[in-house]
Amino acid sequence: MQFRMNRAGPSAGIGCGGLVAILGLILISPVGEFLIKGLGWIFIVIGVFAVLSGVYFWIKSTMRGS
């Protein structure tokens, strides 16, 4: 598969590499640890909400069906 970057040229690779390097530095810093833990807790809360709403709608549909 070939990606066409039109007129971006080598500057696109330099920019993307720099961005990846900066993101790596952020992730290995204490701020990155906070961000990753925060993201993990957000996913846990969203998952629990999805499970609870699924159970609610499942019970609601079985009550209506009988």
MOWODA-V882325 format. One record per run of one state. SS is the DSSP state (@ for helix, = for strand, . for the rest). FROM is the first residue (numbers start at 0). LEN is the number of residues. If there is no record, write none. Layout:
BEGIN
SS;FROM;LEN
SS;FROM;LEN
END
This chain:
BEGIN
.;0;9
@;9;19
.;28;1
@;29;36
.;65;1
END
